[in-house]
Amino acid sequence: MLRETLICVAVVAAVLAWMGPSLYRQDLIFLTATYGLVALGMYLPFVLGGSLSMAYSAYAAIGAYAVALVSVKAGLNPWLGWFAGMAVSAIVALIIAMATRKLSGFYLAAVTLLFAMAFVDWLGDATPITGGESGISSIPIPSLFGWTPPRYAQAVAAIVFVCVVTVLLERIRRSAWGLSLSASRESTPAVQSSGISPAHLRVVALAVGAAIASTGGALFTVSVQAVTPETFGLELVFLAIFMPIIGGRGTAWGAPLGALIVVAVTLNMPGYQGSGELLLAGVVLLILLVAPGGVIGWIQQGIHWIRNRK
């Protein structure tokens, strides 16, 4: 626990030192946190469980629109929208998981991808509810006991929240439940022989992951104080798939690190903003060739090599 706390403190300190008072950098922090949460949502079911569900852009959209509808349409506290989005996303994920329990691999990915596409189309058509293609604007910033934090404090809180979620997922990964989930990906019969249902493990992982992804959508909506359907296109879920691969699949910290690298490559490279996607593709290819375990795996190999030389 001490090690994880030190990592969180180091991450927050580094972010604060880099961000400073720059509003543009604060926007990048919000985007990184959003991507990181969606990628963390995929970490349990995809990286650990091996279930490639492509519906996570829809779960992020549910979280975003829940905050917008609760705060703007209903006039209630935006925090209620956060919790409502998590609950609805988890329920939708459970329904999809039960409906697709006999599917895997390409077929599971295809069905959930179609759901994500259909859901975004519905958001654009349901004008009386969602505002259609124009979306919903003037979303209030959640307050704490009557205090509305400035944007700098919001950015810091976003990073702290991502760190907390990452620590929790890392502890889950190392728990008996997490080890069983990982084992179900490699050998389903072995897990079944121990009296554990792999299907139950994957359903729970999908629901928890959907709830986490919804917080990413909620965070982004609050940061820009508006929401539109186009924000949650297929690009989001495809990026979320590669983030743990870039950062490192061996630990939950790989997801937010991958998100940071994605944002840095696509949006924070002076002179290369127009070709960010091409640069990202090159980075992914390079990492897959040089460091299949991701950046964290590559660093761990380097540390191990240095120790062996002593």
C-alpha positions as CSV (number, residue, x, y, z in Angstrom):
1,M,0.0,0.0,0.0
2,L,2.9,2.4,0.8
3,R,4.4,1.8,-2.6
4,E,1.1,2.5,-4.4
5,T,0.6,5.7,-2.3
6,L,4.1,6.9,-3.2
7,I,3.4,6.2,-6.9
8,C,0.2,8.3,-6.7
9,V,2.0,11.2,-4.9
10,A,4.8,11.1,-7.5
11,V,2.2,11.1,-10.4
12,V,0.2,14.0,-9.0
13,A,3.4,16.0,-8.2
14,A,4.7,15.5,-11.8
15,V,1.4,16.5,-13.3
16,L,1.2,19.6,-11.1
17,A,4.7,20.6,-12.1
18,W,4.0,20.2,-15.8
19,M,0.4,21.6,-15.8
20,G,1.0,24.9,-14.0
21,P,-1.6,27.6,-14.7
22,S,-1.9,26.8,-18.5
23,L,-5.5,26.3,-19.4
24,Y,-4.5,24.3,-22.5
25,R,-2.5,21.9,-20.4
26,Q,-5.4,21.6,-18.0
27,D,-7.6,20.6,-20.9
28,L,-5.0,17.9,-21.8
29,I,-5.1,16.6,-18.2
30,F,-8.9,16.3,-18.4
31,L,-8.7,14.4,-21.7
32,T,-5.9,12.1,-20.4
33,A,-8.0,11.4,-17.3
34,T,-11.1,10.6,-19.5
35,Y,-9.1,8.3,-21.8
36,G,-7.5,6.7,-18.7
37,L,-10.8,5.9,-17.1
38,V,-12.3,4.4,-20.2
39,A,-9.1,2.3,-20.7
40,L,-9.2,1.3,-17.0
41,G,-12.9,0.3,-17.6
42,M,-11.6,-2.1,-20.3
43,Y,-8.7,-3.4,-18.2
44,L,-10.7,-5.9,-16.1
45,P,-12.8,-7.6,-18.8
46,F,-10.3,-7.2,-21.7
47,V,-6.8,-7.4,-20.4
48,L,-7.5,-9.7,-17.5
49,G,-10.6,-11.6,-18.7
50,G,-9.9,-11.7,-22.4
51,S,-13.4,-10.5,-23.3
52,L,-13.2,-8.0,-26.1
53,S,-16.3,-5.9,-25.7
54,M,-16.4,-2.9,-27.9
55,A,-19.3,-1.1,-26.2
56,Y,-17.2,1.1,-23.9
57,S,-17.8,4.2,-25.8
58,A,-21.5,3.7,-25.2
59,Y,-20.8,3.3,-21.4
60,A,-18.8,6.5,-21.4
61,A,-21.7,8.2,-23.2
62,I,-24.2,6.9,-20.7
63,G,-22.1,8.5,-17.9
64,A,-21.9,11.7,-19.8
65,Y,-25.5,12.0,-20.6
66,A,-26.6,10.9,-17.1
67,V,-24.8,13.9,-15.6
68,A,-26.3,16.2,-18.3
69,L,-29.8,15.0,-17.9
70,V,-29.8,14.9,-14.1
71,S,-28.2,18.4,-13.7
72,V,-29.7,20.3,-16.7
73,K,-33.0,18.5,-17.5
74,A,-34.0,17.5,-13.9
75,G,-32.2,20.3,-12.1
76,L,-30.7,18.0,-9.5
77,N,-27.2,17.7,-8.1
78,P,-24.7,16.6,-10.8
79,W,-23.2,14.1,-8.4
80,L,-26.4,12.1,-8.7
81,G,-25.8,11.9,-12.4
82,W,-22.4,10.4,-11.8
83,F,-23.8,7.6,-9.6
84,A,-26.8,7.1,-11.9
85,G,-24.5,6.8,-14.9
86,M,-22.4,4.2,-13.1
87,A,-25.5,2.2,-12.2
88,V,-27.2,2.4,-15.6
89,S,-23.9,1.5,-17.4
90,A,-23.4,-1.6,-15.1
91,I,-27.0,-2.7,-15.8
92,V,-26.7,-2.3,-19.5
93,A,-23.4,-4.2,-19.4
94,L,-25.0,-7.0,-17.5
95,I,-27.8,-7.3,-20.0
96,I,-25.3,-7.3,-22.9
97,A,-23.2,-9.9,-21.1
98,M,-26.1,-12.2,-20.6
99,A,-27.3,-11.8,-24.2
100,T,-23.8,-12.5,-25.6
101,R,-22.6,-15.1,-23.0
102,K,-22.2,-17.7,-25.7
103,L,-20.1,-15.4,-27.9
104,S,-16.4,-14.8,-27.8
105,G,-13.6,-13.3,-30.0
106,F,-14.6,-11.7,-33.2
107,Y,-18.4,-12.4,-32.7
108,L,-18.5,-10.7,-29.3
109,A,-16.5,-7.7,-30.6
110,A,-18.8,-7.4,-33.6
111,V,-22.0,-7.5,-31.7
112,T,-20.9,-5.1,-29.0
113,L,-19.5,-2.8,-31.7
114,L,-22.8,-2.7,-33.4
115,F,-24.5,-1.8,-30.1
116,A,-22.1,1.1,-29.5
117,M,-22.7,2.4,-33.0
118,A,-26.5,2.1,-32.6
119,F,-26.4,3.8,-29.3
120,V,-24.6,6.8,-30.6
121,D,-27.0,7.0,-33.5
122,W,-29.9,6.9,-31.0
123,L,-28.4,9.8,-29.0
124,G,-28.4,11.9,-32.2
125,D,-32.0,11.0,-33.0
126,A,-33.6,11.3,-29.6
127,T,-33.7,15.1,-29.7
128,P,-36.4,15.6,-27.0
129,I,-34.3,13.6,-24.5
130,T,-30.7,14.1,-25.5
131,G,-30.8,17.4,-27.5
132,G,-30.0,15.5,-30.7
133,E,-26.8,16.3,-32.6
134,S,-26.5,19.6,-30.7
135,G,-26.4,17.8,-27.4
136,I,-26.8,19.5,-24.0
137,S,-24.9,22.5,-22.8
138,S,-24.6,24.7,-19.7
139,I,-23.8,21.7,-17.5
140,P,-23.0,22.9,-14.0
141,I,-19.7,21.9,-12.3
142,P,-20.3,19.7,-9.2
143,S,-19.8,21.5,-6.0
144,L,-18.5,20.3,-2.6
145,F,-20.6,21.7,0.3
146,G,-21.4,24.8,-1.7
147,W,-17.9,25.3,-2.9
148,T,-17.3,25.2,-6.7
149,P,-13.7,24.3,-7.3
150,P,-11.7,26.3,-9.8
151,R,-10.5,24.6,-13.0
152,Y,-7.0,24.0,-11.7
153,A,-8.4,22.2,-8.6
154,Q,-10.7,20.2,-10.9
155,A,-7.8,19.0,-13.0
156,V,-5.9,17.9,-9.8
157,A,-9.0,16.1,-8.5
158,A,-9.3,14.3,-11.9
159,I,-5.8,13.0,-11.7
160,V,-6.2,11.9,-8.1
161,F,-9.4,10.1,-9.0
162,V,-7.7,8.2,-11.8
163,C,-4.9,7.2,-9.4
164,V,-7.4,6.0,-6.8
165,V,-9.2,3.9,-9.4
166,T,-5.9,2.5,-10.7
167,V,-4.8,1.5,-7.2
168,L,-8.1,-0.3,-6.6
169,L,-7.9,-2.2,-9.9
170,E,-4.3,-3.1,-9.2
171,R,-5.3,-4.5,-5.8
172,I,-8.2,-6.4,-7.5
173,R,-5.7,-7.8,-10.1
174,R,-3.6,-9.3,-7.3
175,S,-6.5,-10.6,-5.4
176,A,-7.8,-14.2,-5.6
177,W,-10.8,-12.9,-7.7
178,G,-8.4,-11.2,-10.1
179,L,-6.1,-14.2,-10.4
180,S,-9.2,-16.4,-11.1
181,L,-10.3,-13.9,-13.8
182,S,-6.8,-14.0,-15.4
183,A,-6.8,-17.8,-15.2
184,S,-10.2,-18.0,-16.9
185,R,-8.7,-16.3,-19.9
186,E,-5.9,-18.8,-20.2
187,S,-7.7,-22.0,-19.2
188,T,-11.4,-22.1,-18.6
189,P,-11.5,-25.8,-17.7
190,A,-8.9,-25.3,-14.9
191,V,-11.0,-22.5,-13.4
192,Q,-14.2,-24.6,-13.7
193,S,-12.5,-27.5,-12.0
194,S,-11.9,-25.3,-8.9
195,G,-15.6,-24.6,-8.5
196,I,-15.5,-21.1,-10.0
197,S,-17.8,-20.0,-12.9
198,P,-15.7,-18.3,-15.6
199,A,-18.9,-16.8,-17.0
200,H,-19.8,-15.3,-13.7
201,L,-16.3,-13.8,-13.4
202,R,-16.6,-12.2,-16.9
203,V,-20.1,-10.8,-16.3
204,V,-19.0,-9.1,-13.1
205,A,-15.8,-7.8,-14.8
206,L,-17.9,-6.3,-17.6
207,A,-20.3,-4.6,-15.2
208,V,-17.5,-3.1,-13.1
209,G,-15.6,-2.0,-16.2
210,A,-18.7,-0.3,-17.6
211,A,-19.2,1.6,-14.4
212,I,-15.6,2.8,-14.4
213,A,-15.9,3.8,-18.1
214,S,-19.0,5.8,-17.4
215,T,-17.1,8.0,-14.9
216,G,-14.7,8.9,-17.8
217,G,-17.7,10.2,-19.8
218,A,-19.0,12.1,-16.8
219,L,-15.6,13.7,-16.1
220,F,-15.3,14.8,-19.7
221,T,-18.8,16.3,-19.7
222,V,-18.1,18.2,-16.6
223,S,-14.8,19.5,-17.9
224,V,-16.3,21.0,-21.0
225,Q,-19.8,21.6,-19.5
226,A,-21.4,20.2,-22.6
227,V,-22.0,16.9,-24.3
228,T,-22.7,15.8,-27.9
229,P,-23.0,12.3,-29.5
230,E,-20.0,12.8,-31.8
231,T,-17.7,12.8,-28.7
232,F,-18.3,9.1,-28.2
233,G,-17.5,7.7,-31.6
234,L,-15.7,4.5,-32.4
235,E,-12.3,6.3,-32.1
236,L,-12.7,6.4,-28.4
237,V,-13.0,2.6,-27.9
238,F,-10.3,1.8,-30.4
239,L,-7.9,4.1,-28.6
240,A,-8.9,2.6,-25.3
241,I,-8.0,-0.9,-26.6
242,F,-4.4,0.2,-27.4
243,M,-3.8,2.3,-24.2
244,P,-3.1,-0.7,-21.9
245,I,-1.0,-2.3,-24.7
246,I,1.1,0.9,-25.0
247,G,1.5,1.4,-21.2
248,G,1.8,-2.2,-20.3
249,R,-0.7,-5.0,-19.8
250,G,1.0,-6.5,-16.7
251,T,-0.3,-3.8,-14.4
252,A,-3.4,-1.5,-14.2
253,W,-1.0,1.5,-14.3
254,G,-0.4,0.7,-18.0
255,A,-3.9,2.0,-18.9
256,P,-3.4,5.6,-17.6
257,L,0.2,5.7,-18.8
258,G,-1.0,4.6,-22.2
259,A,-3.6,7.4,-22.1
260,L,-0.9,9.9,-21.3
261,I,1.2,8.7,-24.2
262,V,-1.8,8.8,-26.6
263,V,-2.6,12.4,-25.7
264,A,1.0,13.5,-25.8
265,V,1.5,12.0,-29.2
266,T,-1.7,13.1,-30.8
267,L,-2.3,16.5,-29.3
268,N,0.9,17.8,-27.6
269,M,3.6,17.4,-30.3
270,P,4.4,20.9,-31.7
271,G,4.4,20.8,-35.5
272,Y,2.7,17.4,-35.7
273,Q,-0.9,18.1,-34.7
274,G,-2.1,17.3,-38.2
275,S,-0.6,13.8,-38.2
276,G,-1.1,12.7,-34.6
277,E,-2.9,9.5,-35.6
278,L,-0.1,8.5,-37.9
279,L,2.5,9.2,-35.2
280,L,0.4,7.1,-32.7
281,A,0.2,4.2,-35.2
282,G,4.0,4.4,-35.4
283,V,4.4,4.4,-31.6
284,V,2.1,1.4,-31.2
285,L,4.0,-0.5,-33.9
286,L,7.3,0.4,-32.3
287,I,6.2,-0.7,-28.9
288,L,4.8,-4.0,-30.2
289,L,8.1,-4.8,-31.9
290,V,10.5,-3.5,-29.2
291,A,8.6,-3.9,-26.0
292,P,5.6,-6.3,-26.3
293,G,5.0,-5.8,-22.5
294,G,4.5,-2.1,-23.0
295,V,6.4,0.8,-21.6
296,I,6.1,-0.4,-18.0
297,G,7.2,-3.9,-19.0
298,W,10.2,-2.5,-20.9
299,I,11.2,-0.4,-17.8
300,Q,10.9,-3.5,-15.5
301,Q,13.1,-5.5,-17.9
302,G,15.7,-2.7,-17.8
303,I,15.7,-2.6,-14.0
304,H,16.0,-6.4,-13.9
305,W,18.9,-6.3,-16.3
306,I,20.7,-3.6,-14.3
307,R,20.2,-5.6,-11.1
308,N,21.6,-8.7,-12.7
309,R,24.8,-6.8,-13.8
310,K,25.6,-5.9,-10.2
